[in-house]
Amino acid sequence: MSHKMTLQFTHQACQERAVQSVVQVFDGQPLATGEFELVSSTASVNYAGDGSIGNSLVLTEQQVLENVHMVQASNGIEAIGALQADRWTVKSDEGQVSDEFCPHLTIEMETGTGKTYTFIRTMYELNKVYGFKKFVVVVPSVAIREGTMKNLEVTRSHFAADYANVPCLPMLYDSGRLNDLRHFAQSDALSVLVINIDSFTKDNNKINQQGERAFAPIEYIKAVKPIVIVDEPQNFETEIRRKALRDLNPLCTLRYSATHKNPYNLLYKLDPVQAYDLGLVKQIEVDGVEPDVSYNQAFVQLDRIDAKPKGVTAKVTIDVNEINEVKRKSITLKLGEDLYAKSKQREIYADGFILNPESVKPAPTLSLSPPASTF
């Protein structure tokens, strides 16, 4: 007789504190309605005429800032001066102009303390308290994407028990199944779309192309104003990737990592010492922080320079997009060639990595020159 193995999850106080730190930012937002209650025009969920069902932020920027200050005070974090957010104006078909904003909220959690579990629970809790239904998890790599989907799968029964069997629809973005985005937009369930950043940063990505459709498929995501969870956001700090995140039209971004580059509106921090004191990690090591091969940063290794009568070329090793993965390859560069094209359009090289001659006499010296604003 065979027995199916099931995973048992325990509730950690530090994870619950991280979850509530996000939930409290929306204090004052309309609460979730009951199953048979009518949804008012000021609810946290918006039922649009086109069939899409999305999130709605009712709080003002000042209210969000005050809530952030409250959370920071309770967690012993220095209060920010002004809310760090994207801001823009929207003009309605009737000509009315309104100011919109998207706050960026940071949760810092040491590796091994349950970051993915925490942001999944946060989605369930935001749905329970306020009724928010649409979430997009943006990841930097295929490996993290697959891991996130696996975590959504193995925790489903655990969260079903904790949240009264609320329906949850996890969806992995597939450029060959673009109609799934319509189902995501029109679903009345707690819906979670997991997508790799490289899938929507370029104009020629299928999700951004209108083709013979009435509009580009990304519009399905924009219409529901998703809460965007950014996994390892230190890998999303180029202007191209920041713009791609803005183009999702998020209600807010929730940013989870152990090593933030820019901790916007820091809400909660569980550092290595705290994690060790709580018994969540067995030891603290200084070395070995970065993996041997990381595809989330611009890697360029100069192997050789060849100066010939016909011109100068350089042999370099870079990361190149392949069909299902990224591979580190040696390529030949001529003067003026761009690593963005040579890498098969990896966004990490998009900001001006071009081979330039610094001098040709008495000997050739070459440099790969990103613009000064990139680093």
Kinemage of the C-alpha trace (Angstrom):
@kinemage 1
@onewidth
@group {chain A} dominant
@subgroup {mainchain}
@vectorlist {calphas} color= white
{ca met a 1} P 0.000 0.000 0.000
{ca ser a 2} L 1.526 3.274 -1.104
{ca his a 3} L 1.280 6.509 0.845
{ca lys a 4} L 1.464 9.970 -0.681
{ca met a 5} L 3.970 12.199 1.058
{ca thr a 6} L 2.597 15.551 2.206
{ca leu a 7} L 4.595 18.560 3.390
{ca gln a 8} L 3.814 20.094 6.760
{ca phe a 9} L 4.195 23.858 7.147
{ca thr a 10} L 4.518 25.664 10.463
{ca his a 11} L 3.590 29.274 11.126
{ca gln a 12} L 6.643 31.406 11.878
{ca ala a 13} L 6.193 34.650 13.782
{ca cys a 14} L 8.740 36.475 11.604
{ca gln a 15} L 6.889 35.494 8.432
{ca glu a 16} L 3.572 36.608 9.895
{ca arg a 17} L 5.151 39.943 10.874
{ca ala a 18} L 6.318 40.414 7.274
{ca val a 19} L 2.837 39.591 5.974
{ca gln a 20} L 1.082 41.996 8.354
{ca ser a 21} L 3.596 44.744 7.562
{ca val a 22} L 2.280 44.746 3.991
{ca val a 23} L -1.381 44.343 4.958
{ca gln a 24} L -1.224 47.336 7.333
{ca val a 25} L 0.021 49.628 4.553
{ca phe a 26} L -3.524 49.441 3.149
{ca asp a 27} L -5.271 50.219 6.443
{ca gly a 28} L -8.373 52.241 5.556
{ca gln a 29} L -8.830 50.525 2.201
{ca pro a 30} L -12.370 49.087 1.787
{ca leu a 31} L -12.584 45.632 3.315
{ca ala a 32} L -13.464 42.497 1.385
{ca thr a 33} L -17.185 42.055 0.813
{ca gly a 34} L -19.106 38.903 1.627
{ca glu a 35} L -19.944 36.449 -1.108
{ca phe a 36} L -23.485 37.802 -1.575
{ca glu a 37} L -22.860 41.475 -0.882
{ca leu a 38} L -23.041 44.097 -3.613
{ca val a 39} L -19.732 45.673 -4.578
{ca ser a 40} L -19.747 49.452 -4.282
{ca ser a 41} L -17.892 51.897 -6.490
{ca thr a 42} L -15.362 52.451 -3.700
{ca ala a 43} L -14.484 48.777 -3.184
{ca ser a 44} L -11.002 47.252 -3.434
{ca val a 45} L -12.079 45.248 -6.480
{ca asn a 46} L -13.288 46.672 -9.775
{ca tyr a 47} L -15.723 44.858 -12.079
{ca ala a 48} L -15.241 46.548 -15.467
{ca gly a 49} L -17.667 46.659 -18.354
{ca asp a 50} L -15.278 44.679 -20.568
{ca gly a 51} L -15.459 41.685 -18.245
{ca ser a 52} L -12.141 42.227 -16.507
{ca ile a 53} L -12.011 42.002 -12.718
{ca gly a 54} L -9.203 43.993 -11.158
{ca asn a 55} L -7.822 45.659 -8.068
{ca ser a 56} L -8.682 49.217 -7.061
{ca leu a 57} L -6.697 51.488 -4.742
{ca val a 58} L -8.948 53.936 -2.894
{ca leu a 59} L -6.380 55.337 -0.436
{ca thr a 60} L -4.644 58.626 -1.147
{ca glu a 61} L -0.873 58.913 -1.323
{ca gln a 62} L -0.871 60.717 2.048
{ca gln a 63} L -2.832 57.888 3.658
{ca val a 64} L -0.410 55.289 2.302
{ca leu a 65} L 2.543 57.329 3.567
{ca glu a 66} L 1.027 57.572 7.043
{ca asn a 67} L 0.455 53.819 7.088
{ca val a 68} L 4.045 53.190 5.963
{ca his a 69} L 5.281 55.396 8.816
{ca met a 70} L 3.141 53.400 11.261
{ca val a 71} L 4.572 50.081 10.039
{ca gln a 72} L 8.136 51.372 10.084
{ca ala a 73} L 7.732 52.621 13.659
{ca ser a 74} L 6.389 49.261 14.842
{ca asn a 75} L 9.279 47.438 13.168
{ca gly a 76} L 12.012 49.780 14.408
{ca ile a 77} L 12.823 51.126 10.933
{ca glu a 78} L 13.715 54.756 10.287
{ca ala a 79} L 10.777 56.605 8.747
{ca ile a 80} L 11.034 57.787 5.150
{ca gly a 81} L 10.463 61.444 4.338
{ca ala a 82} L 8.359 61.090 1.206
{ca leu a 83} L 6.694 58.047 -0.314
{ca gln a 84} L 8.848 56.473 -3.005
{ca ala a 85} L 6.494 55.795 -5.894
{ca asp a 86} L 5.900 56.158 -9.611
{ca arg a 87} L 3.488 58.985 -10.407
{ca trp a 88} L 1.548 59.901 -13.535
{ca thr a 89} L -1.672 61.592 -14.650
{ca val a 90} L -4.597 59.925 -16.408
{ca lys a 91} L -7.116 61.665 -18.656
{ca ser a 92} L -10.533 60.028 -18.931
{ca asp a 93} L -12.656 59.861 -22.073
{ca glu a 94} L -14.717 62.689 -20.568
{ca gly a 95} L -11.586 64.834 -20.255
{ca gln a 96} L -11.189 64.540 -16.492
{ca val a 97} L -7.582 64.421 -15.262
{ca ser a 98} L -6.602 62.428 -12.181
{ca asp a 99} L -3.295 61.810 -10.435
{ca glu a 100} L -2.198 58.173 -10.069
{ca phe a 101} L 0.656 56.657 -8.068
{ca cys a 102} L 2.262 53.253 -7.558
{ca pro a 103} L 4.165 52.820 -4.271
{ca his a 104} L 7.139 50.458 -4.068
{ca leu a 105} L 7.251 48.472 -0.818
{ca thr a 106} L 10.328 46.561 0.341
{ca ile a 107} L 10.527 43.453 2.514
{ca glu a 108} L 14.034 42.268 3.343
{ca met a 109} L 14.346 38.625 4.405
{ca glu a 110} L 17.523 36.627 4.828
{ca thr a 111} L 17.989 33.669 2.480
{ca gly a 112} L 16.487 30.504 3.942
{ca thr a 113} L 13.797 32.214 6.051
{ca gly a 114} L 10.850 31.491 3.749
{ca lys a 115} L 10.674 34.496 1.446
{ca thr a 116} L 8.581 32.749 -1.229
{ca tyr a 117} L 6.222 31.251 1.356
{ca thr a 118} L 5.850 34.714 2.873
{ca phe a 119} L 4.865 36.498 -0.313
{ca ile a 120} L 2.414 33.714 -1.220
{ca arg a 121} L 0.765 34.039 2.205
{ca thr a 122} L 0.719 37.824 1.725
{ca met a 123} L -1.366 37.387 -1.442
{ca tyr a 124} L -3.876 35.215 0.398
{ca glu a 125} L -4.054 37.664 3.308
{ca leu a 126} L -4.540 40.716 1.080
{ca asn a 127} L -7.330 38.846 -0.673
{ca lys a 128} L -8.941 37.880 2.641
{ca val a 129} L -8.776 41.341 4.225
{ca tyr a 130} L -9.366 43.671 1.275
{ca gly a 131} L -10.543 41.439 -1.558
{ca phe a 132} L -7.599 42.123 -3.876
{ca lys a 133} L -7.728 39.435 -6.563
{ca lys a 134} L -4.979 39.959 -9.139
{ca phe a 135} L -1.262 39.387 -8.524
{ca val a 136} L 1.706 39.123 -10.891
{ca val a 137} L 4.969 37.573 -9.676
{ca val a 138} L 7.907 38.792 -11.784
{ca val a 139} L 11.084 36.714 -11.563
{ca pro a 140} L 14.587 37.194 -13.008
{ca ser a 141} L 15.243 33.680 -14.330
{ca val a 142} L 13.672 30.468 -15.572
{ca ala a 143} L 14.920 28.561 -12.518
{ca ile a 144} L 13.238 30.964 -10.070
{ca arg a 145} L 10.083 30.938 -12.204
{ca glu a 146} L 9.838 27.145 -11.976
{ca gly a 147} L 10.581 27.250 -8.246
{ca thr a 148} L 7.814 29.786 -7.663
{ca met a 149} L 5.267 27.660 -9.509
{ca lys a 150} L 6.335 24.631 -7.472
{ca asn a 151} L 5.899 26.588 -4.233
{ca leu a 152} L 2.399 27.666 -5.295
{ca glu a 153} L 1.587 24.028 -5.943
{ca val a 154} L 2.936 22.481 -2.743
{ca thr a 155} L 1.449 25.146 -0.454
{ca arg a 156} L -2.029 25.071 -1.997
{ca ser a 157} L -3.599 22.619 0.468
{ca his a 158} L -1.851 24.363 3.387
{ca phe a 159} L -3.280 27.764 2.471
{ca ala a 160} L -6.649 26.249 1.580
{ca ala a 161} L -6.882 25.094 5.193
{ca asp a 162} L -5.838 28.512 6.504
{ca tyr a 163} L -8.076 30.544 4.183
{ca ala a 164} L -11.376 28.640 4.049
{ca asn a 165} L -10.630 26.950 0.727
{ca val a 166} L -10.564 30.236 -1.183
{ca pro a 167} L -10.168 29.460 -4.901
{ca cys a 168} L -6.659 30.266 -6.161
{ca leu a 169} L -5.677 30.183 -9.819
{ca pro a 170} L -1.891 30.082 -10.379
{ca met a 171} L -0.859 30.592 -13.990
{ca leu a 172} L 2.538 30.301 -15.684
{ca tyr a 173} L 2.913 32.772 -18.560
{ca asp a 174} L 3.346 31.001 -21.897
{ca ser a 175} L 3.873 33.080 -25.047
{ca gly a 176} L 2.213 30.257 -27.010
{ca arg a 177} L -0.984 30.544 -24.928
{ca leu a 178} L -1.698 34.270 -24.942
{ca asn a 179} L -5.456 33.721 -24.574
{ca asp a 180} L -4.733 32.571 -21.010
{ca leu a 181} L -4.187 36.239 -20.157
{ca arg a 182} L -7.840 36.939 -20.935
{ca his a 183} L -8.825 34.208 -18.469
{ca phe a 184} L -6.476 35.781 -15.916
{ca ala a 185} L -8.110 39.187 -16.401
{ca gln a 186} L -11.690 37.882 -16.212
{ca ser a 187} L -11.303 35.343 -13.416
{ca asp a 188} L -13.151 36.160 -10.192
{ca ala a 189} L -10.752 33.969 -8.178
{ca leu a 190} L -7.531 34.908 -6.442
{ca ser a 191} L -5.351 34.819 -9.571
{ca val a 192} L -1.544 34.667 -9.676
{ca leu a 193} L 0.418 35.089 -12.898
{ca val a 194} L 4.102 34.081 -12.778
{ca ile a 195} L 6.237 35.605 -15.524
{ca asn a 196} L 9.934 35.998 -16.354
{ca ile a 197} L 11.075 39.615 -16.805
{ca asp a 198} L 12.608 38.754 -20.191
{ca ser a 199} L 9.135 37.861 -21.492
{ca phe a 200} L 7.875 41.445 -21.628
{ca thr a 201} L 10.793 43.895 -21.724
{ca lys a 202} L 11.123 44.160 -25.518
{ca asp a 203} L 8.697 45.610 -28.045
{ca asn a 204} L 8.991 42.437 -30.125
{ca asn a 205} L 7.953 40.169 -27.247
{ca lys a 206} L 4.688 38.474 -28.272
{ca ile a 207} L 2.912 39.888 -25.230
{ca asn a 208} L 3.586 43.431 -26.513
{ca gln a 209} L 2.559 42.830 -30.132
{ca gln a 210} L -0.945 43.645 -31.305
{ca gly a 211} L -0.813 41.620 -34.518
{ca glu a 212} L -4.330 40.977 -35.793
{ca arg a 213} L -5.847 41.488 -32.339
{ca ala a 214} L -7.724 44.573 -31.183
{ca phe a 215} L -4.904 45.259 -28.693
{ca ala a 216} L -1.644 43.754 -27.395
{ca pro a 217} L -2.103 40.898 -24.882
{ca ile a 218} L -0.301 42.867 -22.147
{ca glu a 219} L -3.407 45.082 -21.991
{ca tyr a 220} L -5.208 42.246 -20.183
{ca ile a 221} L -2.697 42.614 -17.348
{ca lys a 222} L -2.815 46.410 -17.323
{ca ala a 223} L -6.608 46.389 -17.120
{ca val a 224} L -6.680 44.593 -13.749
{ca lys a 225} L -4.106 46.820 -12.003
{ca pro a 226} L -2.256 43.873 -10.414
{ca ile a 227} L -0.226 43.890 -7.249
{ca val a 228} L 3.204 43.076 -8.672
{ca ile a 229} L 5.547 40.977 -6.548
{ca val a 230} L 9.158 41.452 -7.611
{ca asp a 231} L 11.384 38.528 -6.636
{ca glu a 232} L 15.063 39.547 -6.240
{ca pro a 233} L 14.473 43.185 -7.324
{ca gln a 234} L 18.183 44.033 -7.310
{ca asn a 235} L 18.153 42.395 -10.752
{ca phe a 236} L 15.546 44.848 -12.078
{ca glu a 237} L 17.294 48.196 -11.649
{ca thr a 238} L 18.098 48.975 -15.303
{ca glu a 239} L 15.830 51.588 -16.867
{ca ile a 240} L 14.519 49.026 -19.383
{ca arg a 241} L 13.399 46.667 -16.631
{ca arg a 242} L 11.984 49.451 -14.459
{ca lys a 243} L 9.929 50.650 -17.423
{ca ala a 244} L 8.736 47.098 -18.108
{ca leu a 245} L 7.436 46.853 -14.538
{ca arg a 246} L 5.703 50.236 -14.854
{ca asp a 247} L 4.083 49.059 -18.086
{ca leu a 248} L 2.184 46.382 -16.123
{ca asn a 249} L 0.169 49.234 -14.535
{ca pro a 250} L 0.653 47.896 -10.992
{ca leu a 251} L -1.396 48.981 -8.000
{ca cys a 252} L 1.888 48.667 -6.088
{ca thr a 253} L 5.059 46.597 -6.164
{ca leu a 254} L 6.089 44.320 -3.296
{ca arg a 255} L 9.839 43.727 -3.431
{ca tyr a 256} L 11.356 40.674 -1.706
{ca ser a 257} L 15.066 39.926 -1.339
{ca ala a 258} L 17.908 39.436 1.113
{ca thr a 259} L 20.175 41.828 -0.808
{ca his a 260} L 18.232 44.879 -1.972
{ca lys a 261} L 20.061 47.482 -4.000
{ca asn a 262} L 17.421 50.151 -3.329
{ca pro a 263} L 15.150 49.382 -0.329
{ca tyr a 264} L 12.259 51.640 -1.346
{ca asn a 265} L 9.855 52.307 1.558
{ca leu a 266} L 11.414 49.550 3.675
{ca leu a 267} L 8.644 47.939 5.767
{ca tyr a 268} L 10.275 44.910 7.363
{ca lys a 269} L 13.827 43.639 7.786
{ca leu a 270} L 14.989 40.193 8.870
{ca asp a 271} L 18.773 40.326 8.597
{ca pro a 272} L 21.278 37.451 8.968
{ca val a 273} L 21.934 38.113 12.670
{ca gln a 274} L 18.217 38.187 13.510
{ca ala a 275} L 17.640 35.025 11.469
{ca tyr a 276} L 20.465 33.278 13.329
{ca asp a 277} L 19.186 34.407 16.726
{ca leu a 278} L 15.731 33.058 15.861
{ca gly a 279} L 17.215 29.714 14.856
{ca leu a 280} L 16.081 30.101 11.245
{ca val a 281} L 19.579 29.615 9.821
{ca lys a 282} L 22.331 27.428 11.247
{ca gln a 283} L 25.301 29.700 10.612
{ca ile a 284} L 26.399 32.974 9.075
{ca glu a 285} L 29.023 32.931 6.363
{ca val a 286} L 30.631 35.921 4.712
{ca asp a 287} L 31.981 34.195 1.623
{ca gly a 288} L 30.015 32.346 -1.008
{ca val a 289} L 27.266 34.941 -1.273
{ca glu a 290} L 27.211 34.979 -5.083
{ca pro a 291} L 26.768 31.788 -7.129
{ca asp a 292} L 29.566 30.759 -9.481
{ca val a 293} L 27.370 31.528 -12.489
{ca ser a 294} L 24.801 34.313 -12.226
{ca tyr a 295} L 22.880 35.371 -15.318
{ca asn a 296} L 21.205 38.342 -13.639
{ca gln a 297} L 24.115 40.748 -14.084
{ca ala a 298} L 26.018 41.885 -17.166
{ca phe a 299} L 28.899 39.420 -17.494
{ca val a 300} L 31.721 40.337 -19.904
{ca gln a 301} L 35.079 38.583 -19.970
{ca leu a 302} L 37.767 39.747 -22.387
{ca asp a 303} L 39.581 36.671 -23.725
{ca arg a 304} L 41.740 38.049 -26.501
{ca ile a 305} L 42.370 41.096 -28.739
{ca asp a 306} L 43.425 40.574 -32.370
{ca ala a 307} L 44.924 43.548 -34.219
{ca lys a 308} L 45.124 42.838 -37.949
{ca pro a 309} L 45.544 45.048 -41.047
{ca lys a 310} L 41.812 44.736 -41.777
{ca gly a 311} L 40.838 45.879 -38.322
{ca val a 312} L 40.721 45.046 -34.651
{ca thr a 313} L 38.517 42.322 -33.190
{ca ala a 314} L 38.009 41.109 -29.643
{ca lys a 315} L 37.169 37.654 -28.374
{ca val a 316} L 34.847 37.971 -25.348
{ca thr a 317} L 32.705 35.659 -23.241
{ca ile a 318} L 29.141 36.808 -22.530
{ca asp a 319} L 25.743 35.350 -21.615
{ca val a 320} L 23.576 34.547 -24.641
{ca asn a 321} L 19.840 33.845 -24.855
{ca glu a 322} L 19.024 30.383 -26.174
{ca ile a 323} L 15.577 28.821 -26.706
{ca asn a 324} L 14.977 27.623 -23.146
{ca glu a 325} L 17.964 28.893 -21.201
{ca val a 326} L 20.886 31.304 -20.996
{ca lys a 327} L 24.346 30.049 -21.931
{ca arg a 328} L 27.775 31.563 -21.387
{ca lys a 329} L 29.538 31.677 -24.770
{ca ser a 330} L 32.679 33.027 -26.407
{ca ile a 331} L 31.984 35.373 -29.333
{ca thr a 332} L 33.975 37.611 -31.693
{ca leu a 333} L 33.309 41.368 -31.670
{ca lys a 334} L 34.179 43.959 -34.271
{ca leu a 335} L 34.431 47.675 -33.541
{ca gly a 336} L 30.998 49.208 -33.085
{ca glu a 337} L 29.176 45.941 -32.470
{ca asp a 338} L 26.657 45.860 -29.634
{ca leu a 339} L 26.469 43.122 -27.006
{ca tyr a 340} L 22.688 43.510 -26.925
{ca ala a 341} L 22.465 42.116 -30.454
{ca lys a 342} L 25.254 39.581 -29.954
{ca ser a 343} L 23.562 38.200 -26.824
{ca lys a 344} L 20.316 37.689 -28.764
{ca gln a 345} L 18.733 40.681 -27.057
{ca arg a 346} L 19.471 40.140 -23.376
{ca glu a 347} L 18.155 43.271 -21.665
{ca ile a 348} L 21.048 43.347 -19.207
{ca tyr a 349} L 23.277 44.431 -22.150
{ca ala a 350} L 20.755 46.847 -23.654
{ca asp a 351} L 22.117 50.077 -22.188
{ca gly a 352} L 24.996 50.671 -24.553
{ca phe a 353} L 27.542 47.847 -24.279
{ca ile a 354} L 29.387 48.647 -27.509
{ca leu a 355} L 32.972 47.862 -28.474
{ca asn a 356} L 34.910 51.137 -28.852
{ca pro a 357} L 38.565 51.915 -29.693
{ca glu a 358} L 40.231 54.070 -27.037
{ca ser a 359} L 43.501 54.354 -28.970
{ca val a 360} L 45.248 52.677 -31.873
{ca lys a 361} L 48.798 53.934 -31.436
{ca pro a 362} L 51.185 52.555 -30.432
{ca ala a 363} L 48.955 49.561 -29.541
{ca pro a 364} L 45.221 48.914 -29.703
{ca thr a 365} L 43.317 49.187 -26.435
{ca leu a 366} L 39.619 48.318 -26.415
{ca ser a 367} L 36.796 48.985 -23.962
{ca leu a 368} L 33.175 47.952 -23.587
{ca ser a 369} L 31.427 51.176 -22.721
{ca pro a 370} L 28.024 51.337 -21.040
{ca pro a 371} L 26.650 54.863 -20.616
{ca ala a 372} L 27.645 56.683 -17.444
{ca ser a 373} L 24.087 56.650 -16.128
{ca thr a 374} L 23.923 52.840 -16.083
{ca phe a 375} L 26.375 52.252 -13.229
